[in-house]
Amino acid sequence: MSDMAALAKSKAESLTIAVTSDSRWQLEDELMCQVFGFTMYGFVFGVGRIVCFMDVEDIQQLAIDQLTGLGIGQKYAEGMMQAAHNEFMREGNSSLHCQLVGIGHSHFGSEGLSELVESVFQNTTQIRTMTD
């Protein structure tokens, strides 16, 4: 693994640990996992593509590995990360999924992760309220 790929993996793992070590994290909450997945993809895409010059396929695999490491199924994680990428790449897209990816992407250069971690839980609550 190159130094750049190792850096991207380290950043992805830091975010995953920060979110999943929070007492509000619930792996059994599908919506929360989706919010985290789309947000994390944006963050990893920013780090991987802009900072580490990684290929999109490698970035997607890095994000998939984070999700499967939590116990999320391989095919589910692959589908979610492909959807995240498709949403993010569609020009003029303002869908909720694209917004979540954008939130993650906007934090890729941040020193701390607390604001991004908080957004996962706040957005999960807000989406749940909107859809109930």
Secondary structure by P-SEA (a helix, b strand, c coil): ccaaaaaaaaaaaaaaaaaaaccccccccaaaaaaaaaaaaaaaaaaacccccccaaaaaaaaaaaaaaacccaaaaaaaaaaaaaaaaccccccaaaaaaaaaaaacccccaaaaaaaaaaaaaaaaaaac
